[in-house]
Amino acid sequence: MKFKKVFRESGSIFVFETSHDVYRVRRNIFGNHYSNLIGISRDRIFTAYYEESELEHSRELGKELLKPEVHEKYFEQCEAHCKEARAFAEELRTMKLDALSGEELAELFDTYYNHFLTTIALYQLTDTDNFLHAAQQVLRSLLSDEEVQVMLRDNEEFYEDLKWKLAVLEKKKTVVDYLLHFPHKCHNHYDYEELEEHYLEEFAQQVPENVHQEIAVLEKESQDLAAAQAKIVQKHLEVKLPAMIIRKAGQFRFRLKKYWAGYEYLCDPLWRAIGARLAIPLEDIVWTHLSEELKDCLRAGKPLAPEEIARRKKGFALLLINGEKSFTTDVDKVEATYLQAEQEQEVRGTCAHPGHVEGTILNIPVTSLAEFSEAMEEAKGDILVTPMTQPYVVPYLKRFKAIVTDQGGIVCHAAIISREYRIPCVVGTSNATELLKTGDKVRVEADKGVVRKL
């Protein structure tokens, strides 16, 4: 059994536990077929390894998504789930959670976790390196690289964000309204008052007239883009279906992200009640307690022991081997048993936007707003290397010559942003943050998906 490193990122323990649990309890959703998966967490950076033959099977299985009855059902499931997950979060805000018993809080958390599970099960199908690989290959076999970029562009996310910003600036919506609509902007940040203050300051630096102009420009670009896409489809009718599948999957990727990267913020009332009941910081809960353990802790009215929390912060491993889930803090033993030592020297991924540039690396291996903002204050370097980009990093991205990420495919956030800003971008390398250090001189050959040290 040989495992391949697929991604590295920072996130709560539930993001990674659900990545294992979906393959045990969500096999009714297309694509959830894995039986072997290893996740290693060290100092809050999580690395996922998938069994190689199962990854290859995902690519083959992705051909099924080209069938109307398969992708139509998948998109219907995504639409229904987004509504259900949002409705649950909104219901929480009407409840008197402090009056509930530990058992009742545990039941509410169980509902939360099941929504989270379904989100992850649906979200993983938006991975272009696996399930959307077949659709991507159809495009690449018929179109030039430039035409592929045109067919994959979609301005919907940018347009929606600008319209909401304008509503806040014109006092029709509040910053809290804005964040509840885009909760993934709060990913990995648990001081929500500080976060809301950050966005208040950001909005204070903008004026409605400028946003009106941005919207007008984007509307014109969207019209031109639609015309260009229609022209390509006229020449190559075969690309219409796979391009639609990839773009629509990208749109749902954006929507589903609200219900994993942003679900802690959306369900903040529940987490506040859980934190108050266990009397420990929220971060100590979401970074260290497994789902069943948390329910037991709520029933008992006390969290895990302090020494166990400290041990898990240093490192742990989640395993799914032949369909059986297990957990341990003996990370070294797991690595020695299942993972072969790799002497990786090359950084290679997927081209999200083409271009060749040379520059200096700025490695920011964090994915929270506070840590990213702090790292940028004294940042030196013009090629960003990071596990994955989040919406809150967008204001900083125009200063970079290129973007390189560990995670993602051609419809991930970094890919969408790079196409919009015309920044060379390589995504899904799995090892960029490990091999490329701040200050390294490199050449990014985004067309080839390669980063070379100079």
N, C-alpha and C positions, 0 to 999 in steps of 0.2 A: 504494500500500500504506500503510494508516494504522494506527498502533499505539496501543493504549490501556494506560495504566498500570493494573496489576491489584493488585500488592502490593509492600510494602517490608518487609524484615526482616533480621535479622542471622543468619548461619549459615556453616558451612564451605563451601568451594568445591565440595565434592561434592554438597551439597544442590542447588546451582544447576546444576552440570554435568549431574546426572541429570535435572533438569527439562528439559534440552535433549535428552539422549540417549534418554529414553523414547520420544520421538516418532520416533526413527530405528530403534530396535531392540526396542521393546515394542508395536508396532502390533497385535500379536495380542491384546492386552488391550483390551477395549471402551473407547472414548473417547479413545485415544491417536492423534489424527488431525492434530495441529498440524504445520504446515510452516514457520511463521514465528514467531520468539520472540527477544526481545532482553533480555538481563540486564546491568544496569550496577551495578558495585560501586564505591563510593567510601567509603574509611575504614571498611570492613567492614560497611557498610549496603548491602544489595542491593535493587535495584528491578527488577521484571519488567514487561515490556511485551509484550502479545499483539496479534496482528493482529485488528482489530475484526470482520471478516467471519467469522473462524474462531471467535471467541467466540460470535457469534450462532448459528453452526452447532452449537456445544456445547449450547446451550439446546434447539435442535430435536432433537438427538441424544438429549438427556435423556428425551424422550418414550418412547424405546425401553426405558428402565429400568422403565417401568410394566408391561412385559410379563413374566410369570412366568419364561419361559425365559431372559430376559436377566438380571434381578436375582438369580435363584436361582443362575445360573452365576457371577455376580460375587461373591456372598457365599461360595460354595464356594471360589473362587480366594483370597479373603481369608483364609479359615480355614486352607486348606492352606499358604499362604505364611507366615502367622504361625508355624505349627509348624516349617516348614523354616528360617526365619530364626533362630528361637530355638535349634533344634538345632545349627545351625552355630556360634552364639555359645557354647553350652555345650561343644561339642567343642573349641573353641579353648582352653578353660580346662584341658583335660587334656593338651595338647600341650607338648612342649619346643621352643618356638619359637626360642630362642636358638641351637639347634643346626642350624637350617635354613640353607640357602644363600640367596643373594640371589634366585636364580631361584625357589626354593620359596616364599619370602616373597611374591614378585610373584604367583605363582599363587594363594596364599591371599588376597591382596588382591583379585585379580580375582574370586574367588568372593564376597568381601565386597561388592564394588561391584555385582555382579549381583543380590545380594539387595537391596541398596539401591535399585537401578533398579526392581525389581519393586514394592518398597514404594511408591515415588513414583508409579508408574503406577497402582497401586490407590488410593492415598490421594487423588489429585486428583479421583476420581469422587465423593468425599464433599463436593465444593464445591456448596453450595446455590444460589449465584448462577449456576451453569452447568448441570451435569449433573442436579442435583436440583431445578432451577427448575420443571420441569413438575409434579413431585409437590407442590412447595410451592404452586404456583398452584391446584391442585385444592383444597387445604385453604383457601386464602384466598378462593376463589370460593364456598365453601359455609358457612364458619364465621366467627364474629366473631373479632376480634383476640384476645380473652381465651380463646376456645375453641382457637384455633390454639396459643397458648402452652401450654395444658393438654396438647394432643395431642403437643407436641414435647418436653415434659419427660421426663427419664429419670434416675433416681437411681442407676443401676448403678455409675457411676464413683465417686460419693461413698461408696456402701456398701462397695465393694471396698477403697477407701483406708482407711476407718475400721476395717475388720476386720483389715487388715494392721498398722495403727498399734497396735491392741489386742494383736496377737500380739507385737509388739516390746516393748510396755510390760510384758507378762506374761512376758517372757523366752523366749517360744517361737520367736521369730525375732530376727535381728540387724538392725542398721541396714543393713548391706551386703545382706542378704537382701531387705530392703524396697526398696532402690535397684535391685537387679537385677530386681525385679518391676516397678518403676516407673522404668525407666532414663531416660525422657524428662525426669524431674526434674533430670537432670544436663546438660541441653542447653546447649551453648556454654561449659561449665565443664570445664577440663582438669586442675585440681589436685584430684584425686579424694579425697585424704586430707583436704584442707581442707573439701571438700563433705561428706564423711562426718562430720566434726567438727561442721559446721553442723547437720546433722540430729540428731546426738546431743544437742546443746544444745537443739534444738527439742523433742525427745521428753522431755528431762529436765524440761521445764516442764509436762508433762501428767501426769495421773493416770488409771489404768484406770477408776475409777468414772465419771469425766466422759465418757470415750469410750463406756462402756456406755450411758450416758444418751443420748448423741448417736445411737448405733445404734438404740436403742429409739424415739427420736423419728423417725428416718429411716424405720424399718420401718413405723411408723404412717402417716407421710406417703405412703410408697409404696403402702400399701393404699388410702388415700383417693384417691391419684392414679389408680390402676388403676380404681377405681370411677367416678371422674369421666370417664375416657377411655371406659370401656364405655358410660356414659350418652350421651356425645356420638355414639358409633358407632351406638347404637340409633336415634338421631334421623337420622343421616346415614351410612348404610351405605357410601356411596361413598368416605368418607374413610379407611376402615380400611386399605386397601392402601397408598395414598401415605404415610399416617402411619407405617405399619410400615416402609416402605422408608427414610424419612428417619431414624427412630429407630435402625434397625439399621445404617444407614450411619454414623450418629453413634457408635454403639458400636464399629464397626470403625475409624472415624477415631481413636478413643482407643487401640485396640489397635495399629493400624498406626503410630501416632506413636512407639511404643516402638522401632520398627525404622528410623526415620530420625532423629528428635530424640534418641533414646536409644541408637542403635546403636554410636556411638563408645564409650560407657561399657560396653555389653554386650560389645563386642569389644575391651575394653581390653588384654588380653594381646597381641593382634595389634599394636595401636598402640604399645604399649611396645616390642615387638621392632623395629618399623619405626623408631621414634624412636632406639633404641639403635644400630641399624645405620647410620642416616644422621647420627647425632651432632648433631642440632639439636632445638630445642624442638618439642613436638608441635604447638603452635599454628602454627608456621611451616610445617608440613607441610600441615595440614588447611585452612589459609586460602589457600594459594598454589599447591599442586601439582595439576595436572590428573591424571586417573586414568592415562592412558597414560604421562605423564611420570613419575609416581611409580613405575610398574613399571620403567621404564627406569633410574630413579635407584637402585632396589633392586638391579637387576642390575649396575649400575656401582659400587655402594657409596658413592655421594656424592649430595647433594641439588642442587637448582638453585643457581646462583651467588648469593651474598649480595645483589649489586646488583639481580638480577632479583626476588628475594624482596621486597626493599624497594620496588621499583617496583610490584609487584602488590598490596602492602598499601595503597598509596595509591589504586589504582584499576585496574579492568580491565573488559572487556566480553566476554560470551559471546553469540554470535549463532547463530541457526538461520534461514537465509534460503533459501526454496525447498527445504528439506530438507537443506541443506548447513551443517555446523557449522564455526564459526571462532572464534578467540580473539585479542584484542588488548589492549594497555595504552593505546592511543590512544583514550581514552573521548570526548574532545571531538569527534574526527572522526566517531565512531559517532553521537553525538547530533546533530551537524550534518547527517549524511547521512540518518538514518532517523526522527528524532524531531522533531516540530514543537514549537516553544516554546509552552508553555501558560501563560496568566495565570489560574491557578486562584484563585478567591476563596471558593467555597462548599465546605463539608464536608458531604458527603451519603453515606450508606451504607444498610445494612439494619438494621431494628429487630430486635434480639435480645430485648429486654425493654422494654415501654413505660414511659412516665413523662416528666414535664416537670420539669426542675430548672435552677436558676441557680447558678453558682459560679465558681471560679477554676481555671484549667488547671494541672496538673502534667504536663509533657511528659517522659517517660522513654523516649528512643529506643534502649533497649538490651534485650537478651533473654538476659542471663546472670545467674545468681543473685548473683554477687559485685557486678556493676555495679548491679543493681537494688537490692540491700540498701544499698549505699553511697549511692545516690541518695535512698533513703527516709530516711536518717538526718537530713538537714537539709531534708526535703521540706516545701514549703508549697504548698497547693493541694488542692482537694477533688474535682476531676474528672480522672481519670486518662486520659492520652492516651499510647498506646504502640503499637508495630508489631503485637504480638500478645501475649496473656498465656500464661504457662506455669504448670504446677502449683505451682512454688515461690513464686509471688506471692500465692497464695490467702490466707495469713495477713494480708496487708496490705489486701486488697480491701474489707473491711467498713468501712474508714474513709472510703471514697469515696462521693460522692453519685451518680456516674455513671462509666461506662467507655466510652471511644471508641478503636477500633482501626483500623489501616490495613488489616488482613487479616482474613479469616474470613467465615463465613456463619452460618446459624442453628443449625448443629450444631458450631461451633467451641468451643474451650475457654472463651473469654470469654462466649459466648452461654449455655453450660451453667451457668457459675458465676453469671452475672447473673440467670438464672431461679431458681436455687436461693436466692440471697440477696435476690431482689426488688430488684435495682439497675437503674435505667434504663441501657440499653446500645445503642450503635450500632456495628456492625462492618462491615468491608469498605469503608472510605471511600477507601482507597488514598493519601490525602493529608493525613490529620489531623496526623501528626507533623511535616509540612512547614509547614502553614499555622497551626497553633495553638501558641503559645509559652507557656512557663511564665509565669504571672501574668496572662494574658488573661482577661477577664471574658466568660463565654459563657452562653447558654441552650441546653440540650440538649433538643430535642424528639424524644425517642426514638421516639415513635409514628410520626413522619414520617421518621425516619432522618436528621434534620438537626441540625447544630450551628451556632448563629449567634453571632457576636461582638456584645457589647453596647457 
